[in-house]
Amino acid sequence: MQQNYFSPKVELSNRNQAKKLGNPNQNADEILVVPSKAQGFRKALYFFNFILGGLGLTLLSMAIVMFIRPDDVLMPGWLVWYFGVIGIFQVLFGAIASRGAVIAKKSIETGLHNYYLFAFLAFMTTLLLVEIVMVCIIVVQESGWNQENVNEGSDFLTTYIEDSLVNEFESREAFWWEIQKSWECCGWTNNTIPDVLATGKFCTASTDTSGPACKEDMEAYVQDNSVYMIVFGSVFLLSQMFVWYSACQLGCCIQAMKPVYAER
């Protein structure tokens, strides 16, 4: 009688895998196979975490420089804490996601939970929701739709940022003088002496001979470069979403497959 022989397409090892998985029907010599697409998501997670981690290190470095030498950086001092906190969180959760990607293959093989990716997903979901809400507020504000709640929230945010800037300019006279010199403007909204903020090189007692108000110059600059800002913001947001998607696939969606046998 002729005897048939079978051999697995993949090398099988680790007799303890069946016990760990708690599958009584699985042979003790078998090991579950991780789909090849998991490797692609791991590489994507490494790549985008490298970009986001680099941004976090940049913000953290700027915060350190601004804290040590505040007079050498023409930026508001309160940005130190924002840059520092965002940079630390960006680097921390980038490291957590990278560690989750390292152990992702083993976690899928054994059926164990990848808590590193779970923690990262919780953080990224919260961050993405906040960013999407902010984008929606900006879109509604710029489109001119009459949405009272959205407009009130946008006005509150704009007023808060402007008041913070004005307080910063008033408390740092040398810093504000350099800002006016760099932008070739005078004052914030009033460009004539003796306004409190009309102290720069281009300030006079007449609106005809003074430089334009700095607020108008800065708003015009933002308006002229809005396309570049939108492109950068869109790329950054899409990168975050792809990182979230890759982590979700590795941590929650991809499951190991049973070994496939082929007859010789």
DOFI-350393 format. One record per residue (C-alpha): residue in three letters; x, y, z; residue number from 0. Coordinates in pm, whole numbers, plus 50000, padded with zeros to 5 digits. Each point is the difference from the previous one (the first is absolute). Example, Ala and Ser with C-alpha at 12.3 -4.5 7.8 and 13.67 -1.06 7.14 Angstrom:
! residues 2
<r->ALA east->51230 north->49550 up->50780 k->0>
<r->SER east->50137 north->50344 up->49934 k->1>
END
This chain:
! residues 264
<r->MET east->50000 north->50000 up->50000 k->0>
<r->GLN east->50134 north->50341 up->49905 k->1>
<r->GLN east->50041 north->50240 up->50290 k->2>
<r->ASN east->49940 north->50376 up->49971 k->3>
<r->TYR east->50232 north->50246 up->50168 k->4>
<r->PHE east->49913 north->50352 up->50099 k->5>
<r->SER east->50229 north->50286 up->50093 k->6>
<r->PRO east->49919 north->50355 up->50118 k->7>
<r->LYS east->50080 north->50302 up->49786 k->8>
<r->VAL east->50145 north->50174 up->50306 k->9>
<r->GLU east->50246 north->49875 up->50256 k->10>
<r->LEU east->49821 north->49900 up->50320 k->11>
<r->SER east->50155 north->50028 up->50343 k->12>
<r->ASN east->49934 north->50089 up->50364 k->13>
<r->ARG east->49791 north->49724 up->50157 k->14>
<r->ASN east->49871 north->50237 up->50263 k->15>
<r->GLN east->49809 north->50220 up->49754 k->16>
<r->ALA east->49686 north->49785 up->50015 k->17>
<r->LYS east->49994 north->50021 up->50375 k->18>
<r->LYS east->50044 north->50377 up->49999 k->19>
<r->LEU east->49719 north->50046 up->49749 k->20>
<r->GLY east->49775 north->49766 up->50192 k->21>
<r->ASN east->49891 north->49821 up->49682 k->22>
<r->PRO east->49948 north->49629 up->50076 k->23>
<r->ASN east->49957 north->49917 up->49629 k->24>
<r->GLN east->50336 north->50144 up->49902 k->25>
<r->ASN east->50294 north->49764 up->49969 k->26>
<r->ALA east->50275 north->50075 up->50253 k->27>
<r->ASP east->50255 north->50019 up->49717 k->28>
<r->GLU east->49806 north->50267 up->49808 k->29>
<r->ILE east->50047 north->50375 up->50005 k->30>
<r->LEU east->49761 north->50258 up->49863 k->31>
<r->VAL east->50114 north->50197 up->49697 k->32>
<r->VAL east->50013 north->50381 up->50002 k->33>
<r->PRO east->49866 north->50152 up->49672 k->34>
<r->SER east->50266 north->50168 up->49789 k->35>
<r->LYS east->49808 north->50331 up->49998 k->36>
<r->ALA east->50086 north->50042 up->50369 k->37>
<r->GLN east->50361 north->50068 up->49901 k->38>
<r->GLY east->49886 north->50283 up->49772 k->39>
<r->PHE east->49805 north->50164 up->50281 k->40>
<r->ARG east->50299 north->49963 up->50233 k->41>
<r->LYS east->50226 north->50179 up->49749 k->42>
<r->ALA east->49741 north->50273 up->49950 k->43>
<r->LEU east->49973 north->50044 up->50376 k->44>
<r->TYR east->50379 north->50030 up->50032 k->45>
<r->PHE east->50022 north->50253 up->49716 k->46>
<r->PHE east->49721 north->50232 up->50111 k->47>
<r->ASN east->50104 north->49975 up->50363 k->48>
<r->PHE east->50345 north->50112 up->49890 k->49>
<r->ILE east->49844 north->50311 up->49844 k->50>
<r->LEU east->49771 north->50075 up->50294 k->51>
<r->GLY east->50276 north->49922 up->50251 k->52>
<r->GLY east->50233 north->50235 up->49813 k->53>
<r->LEU east->49739 north->50274 up->50023 k->54>
<r->GLY east->49969 north->49934 up->50373 k->55>
<r->LEU east->50376 north->50026 up->50049 k->56>
<r->THR east->50003 north->50325 up->49800 k->57>
<r->LEU east->49729 north->50154 up->50219 k->58>
<r->LEU east->50174 north->49878 up->50315 k->59>
<r->SER east->50334 north->50147 up->49884 k->60>
<r->MET east->49834 north->50333 up->49922 k->61>
<r->ALA east->49839 north->50004 up->50344 k->62>
<r->ILE east->50339 north->49940 up->50166 k->63>
<r->VAL east->50170 north->50276 up->49797 k->64>
<r->MET east->49716 north->50245 up->50072 k->65>
<r->PHE east->50016 north->49919 up->50370 k->66>
<r->ILE east->50379 north->50044 up->50025 k->67>
<r->ARG east->50037 north->50302 up->49768 k->68>
<r->PRO east->49657 north->50165 up->49969 k->69>
<r->ASP east->50136 north->50331 up->49866 k->70>
<r->ASP east->50163 north->49832 up->49699 k->71>
<r->VAL east->49677 north->49851 up->49864 k->72>
<r->LEU east->49736 north->50228 up->49848 k->73>
<r->MET east->49707 north->49794 up->50124 k->74>
<r->PRO east->49757 north->50050 up->50291 k->75>
<r->GLY east->50131 north->49855 up->50326 k->76>
<r->TRP east->49680 north->49808 up->50075 k->77>
<r->LEU east->50071 north->49776 up->49700 k->78>
<r->VAL east->50277 north->49836 up->50207 k->79>
<r->TRP east->49747 north->49797 up->50197 k->80>
<r->TYR east->49789 north->49911 up->49698 k->81>
<r->PHE east->50303 north->49888 up->49798 k->82>
<r->GLY east->50143 north->49812 up->50299 k->83>
<r->VAL east->49682 north->49810 up->50089 k->84>
<r->ILE east->49912 north->49916 up->49639 k->85>
<r->GLY east->50360 north->49897 up->49926 k->86>
<r->ILE east->50022 north->49771 up->50304 k->87>
<r->PHE east->49668 north->49831 up->49922 k->88>
<r->GLN east->50095 north->49963 up->49633 k->89>
<r->VAL east->50332 north->49832 up->50081 k->90>
<r->LEU east->49850 north->49787 up->50281 k->91>
<r->PHE east->49713 north->49859 up->49799 k->92>
<r->GLY east->50222 north->49961 up->49694 k->93>
<r->ALA east->50225 north->49776 up->50210 k->94>
<r->ILE east->49696 north->49808 up->50131 k->95>
<r->ALA east->49871 north->49944 up->49646 k->96>
<r->SER east->50344 north->49887 up->49881 k->97>
<r->ARG east->50021 north->49750 up->50284 k->98>
<r->GLY east->49652 north->49877 up->49911 k->99>
<r->ALA east->50113 north->49951 up->49639 k->100>
<r->VAL east->50304 north->49800 up->50118 k->101>
<r->ILE east->49791 north->49748 up->50194 k->102>
<r->ALA east->49704 north->50005 up->49758 k->103>
<r->LYS east->50104 north->49681 up->49815 k->104>
<r->LYS east->50043 north->49803 up->50321 k->105>
<r->SER east->49671 north->50134 up->50139 k->106>
<r->ILE east->49811 north->49893 up->49688 k->107>
<r->GLU east->50167 north->49658 up->50003 k->108>
<r->THR east->49916 north->49926 up->50361 k->109>
<r->GLY east->49668 north->50182 up->50017 k->110>
<r->LEU east->50121 north->50222 up->50284 k->111>
<r->HIS east->49879 north->50359 up->50040 k->112>
<r->ASN east->50232 north->50276 up->49879 k->113>
<r->TYR east->49952 north->50254 up->50280 k->114>
<r->TYR east->50258 north->50239 up->49851 k->115>
<r->LEU east->49788 north->50044 up->49689 k->116>
<r->PHE east->49682 north->50022 up->50208 k->117>
<r->ALA east->50145 north->50292 up->50200 k->118>
<r->PHE east->50119 north->50167 up->49680 k->119>
<r->LEU east->49660 north->49959 up->49832 k->120>
<r->ALA east->49822 north->50157 up->50299 k->121>
<r->PHE east->50234 north->50302 up->49986 k->122>
<r->MET east->49985 north->50040 up->49622 k->123>
<r->THR east->49620 north->49966 up->49990 k->124>
<r->THR east->49962 north->50282 up->50253 k->125>
<r->LEU east->50253 north->50218 up->49817 k->126>
<r->LEU east->49841 north->49942 up->49659 k->127>
<r->LEU east->49653 north->50081 up->50132 k->128>
<r->VAL east->50126 north->50331 up->50144 k->129>
<r->GLU east->50176 north->50088 up->49674 k->130>
<r->ILE east->49696 north->49911 up->49787 k->131>
<r->VAL east->49775 north->50216 up->50220 k->132>
<r->MET east->50243 north->50293 up->49961 k->133>
<r->VAL east->50009 north->49953 up->49623 k->134>
<r->CYS east->49619 north->49997 up->49988 k->135>
<r->ILE east->49987 north->50323 up->50204 k->136>
<r->ILE east->50246 north->50170 up->49763 k->137>
<r->VAL east->49810 north->49881 up->49691 k->138>
<r->VAL east->49665 north->50122 up->50135 k->139>
<r->GLN east->50155 north->50332 up->50104 k->140>
<r->GLU east->50166 north->50063 up->49664 k->141>
<r->SER east->49698 north->49889 up->49797 k->142>
<r->GLY east->49780 north->50265 up->50161 k->143>
<r->TRP east->49730 north->49763 up->50118 k->144>
<r->ASN east->49784 north->50145 up->50273 k->145>
<r->GLN east->50065 north->49748 up->50275 k->146>
<r->GLU east->49979 north->50185 up->50331 k->147>
<r->ASN east->50164 north->49737 up->50222 k->148>
<r->VAL east->50288 north->49942 up->49759 k->149>
<r->ASN east->50058 north->50371 up->49949 k->150>
<r->GLU east->50001 north->50062 up->50374 k->151>
<r->GLY east->50258 north->49726 up->50051 k->152>
<r->SER east->50216 north->50132 up->49717 k->153>
<r->ASP east->49977 north->50360 up->50130 k->154>
<r->PHE east->50093 north->49883 up->50349 k->155>
<r->LEU east->50307 north->49816 up->49869 k->156>
<r->THR east->50107 north->50295 up->49784 k->157>
<r->THR east->49954 north->50249 up->50285 k->158>
<r->TYR east->50196 north->49779 up->50239 k->159>
<r->ILE east->50295 north->49970 up->49761 k->160>
<r->GLU east->50002 north->50373 up->49921 k->161>
<r->ASP east->49979 north->50102 up->50366 k->162>
<r->SER east->50287 north->49764 up->50082 k->163>
<r->LEU east->50211 north->50155 up->49724 k->164>
<r->VAL east->49924 north->50357 up->50111 k->165>
<r->ASN east->50090 north->49920 up->50362 k->166>
<r->GLU east->50324 north->49843 up->49881 k->167>
<r->PHE east->50087 north->50306 up->49791 k->168>
<r->GLU east->49927 north->50239 up->50287 k->169>
<r->SER east->50215 north->49809 up->50247 k->170>
<r->ARG east->50299 north->49955 up->49764 k->171>
<r->GLU east->50080 north->50342 up->49857 k->172>
<r->ALA east->50329 north->49903 up->49833 k->173>
<r->PHE east->49839 north->49693 up->49843 k->174>
<r->TRP east->49709 north->50206 up->49866 k->175>
<r->TRP east->50236 north->50264 up->49862 k->176>
<r->GLU east->50185 north->49728 up->49803 k->177>
<r->ILE east->49670 north->49862 up->49871 k->178>
<r->GLN east->49899 north->50341 up->49866 k->179>
<r->LYS east->50344 north->50045 up->49844 k->180>
<r->SER east->49992 north->49657 up->49831 k->181>
<r->TRP east->49649 north->50048 up->49861 k->182>
<r->GLU east->50053 north->50371 up->49924 k->183>
<r->CYS east->49677 north->50083 up->50180 k->184>
<r->CYS east->49885 north->50210 up->50294 k->185>
<r->GLY east->49778 north->49912 up->50295 k->186>
<r->TRP east->49742 north->49725 up->50007 k->187>
<r->THR east->49673 north->50161 up->49890 k->188>
<r->ASN east->50093 north->50369 up->50057 k->189>
<r->ASN east->50311 north->50103 up->49804 k->190>
<r->THR east->50051 north->50348 up->50147 k->191>
<r->ILE east->50190 north->50129 up->50300 k->192>
<r->PRO east->49918 north->50016 up->50296 k->193>
<r->ASP east->49819 north->49663 up->49987 k->194>
<r->VAL east->50147 north->49753 up->50250 k->195>
<r->LEU east->50113 north->49761 up->49727 k->196>
<r->ALA east->50102 north->50267 up->49746 k->197>
<r->THR east->50367 north->49994 up->50103 k->198>
<r->GLY east->50185 north->49872 up->49697 k->199>
<r->LYS east->50242 north->50147 up->49747 k->200>
<r->PHE east->49722 north->50073 up->49752 k->201>
<r->CYS east->49770 north->50177 up->50247 k->202>
<r->THR east->49912 north->50371 up->49980 k->203>
<r->ALA east->49717 north->50220 up->50124 k->204>
<r->SER east->49829 north->49994 up->49659 k->205>
<r->THR east->49835 north->49713 up->49818 k->206>
<r->ASP east->50140 north->50134 up->49671 k->207>
<r->THR east->50364 north->49957 up->50103 k->208>
<r->SER east->49967 north->49695 up->50230 k->209>
<r->GLY east->50034 north->49645 up->49884 k->210>
<r->PRO east->49683 north->49790 up->49968 k->211>
<r->ALA east->49855 north->49839 up->50311 k->212>
<r->CYS east->50173 north->49670 up->50074 k->213>
<r->LYS east->49672 north->49813 up->50037 k->214>
<r->GLU east->49903 north->50093 up->49644 k->215>
<r->ASP east->50341 north->49892 up->49868 k->216>
<r->MET east->49988 north->49664 up->50180 k->217>
<r->GLU east->49643 north->49929 up->49890 k->218>
<r->ALA east->50094 north->50082 up->49640 k->219>
<r->TYR east->50302 north->49767 up->50025 k->220>
<r->VAL east->49783 north->49715 up->50128 k->221>
<r->GLN east->49746 north->50065 up->49722 k->222>
<r->ASP east->50270 north->50003 up->49729 k->223>
<r->ASN east->50153 north->49674 up->50125 k->224>
<r->SER east->49676 north->49823 up->50087 k->225>
<r->VAL east->50043 north->49748 up->49716 k->226>
<r->TYR east->50336 north->49882 up->50135 k->227>
<r->MET east->49858 north->49976 up->50351 k->228>
<r->ILE east->49702 north->49799 up->49878 k->229>
<r->VAL east->50227 north->49761 up->49809 k->230>
<r->PHE east->50231 north->49954 up->50299 k->231>
<r->GLY east->49707 north->49953 up->50238 k->232>
<r->SER east->49833 north->49750 up->49766 k->233>
<r->VAL east->50318 north->49794 up->49958 k->234>
<r->PHE east->50057 north->50001 up->50376 k->235>
<r->LEU east->49639 north->49898 up->50073 k->236>
<r->LEU east->50007 north->49724 up->49736 k->237>
<r->SER east->50328 north->49871 up->50145 k->238>
<r->GLN east->49841 north->49978 up->50344 k->239>
<r->MET east->49695 north->49824 up->49858 k->240>
<r->PHE east->50216 north->49746 up->49816 k->241>
<r->VAL east->50200 north->49935 up->50317 k->242>
<r->TRP east->49670 north->49948 up->50184 k->243>
<r->TYR east->49877 north->49764 up->49729 k->244>
<r->SER east->50322 north->49796 up->50000 k->245>
<r->ALA east->49993 north->49969 up->50380 k->246>
<r->CYS east->49634 north->49899 up->49988 k->247>
<r->GLN east->50073 north->49728 up->49743 k->248>
<r->LEU east->50293 north->49859 up->50198 k->249>
<r->GLY east->49840 north->50027 up->50342 k->250>
<r->CYS east->49635 north->49915 up->49932 k->251>
<r->CYS east->49921 north->49873 up->49649 k->252>
<r->ILE east->50268 north->49764 up->49863 k->253>
<r->GLN east->49970 north->49646 up->50128 k->254>
<r->ALA east->50231 north->49704 up->49955 k->255>
<r->MET east->49899 north->49732 up->49747 k->256>
<r->LYS east->50005 north->49625 up->50043 k->257>
<r->PRO east->50286 north->49822 up->49822 k->258>
<r->VAL east->49923 north->49887 up->49645 k->259>
<r->TYR east->50108 north->49649 up->49897 k->260>
<r->ALA east->50074 north->49885 up->49647 k->261>
<r->GLU east->50029 north->49648 up->49863 k->262>
<r->ARG east->50329 north->49900 up->49842 k->263>
END
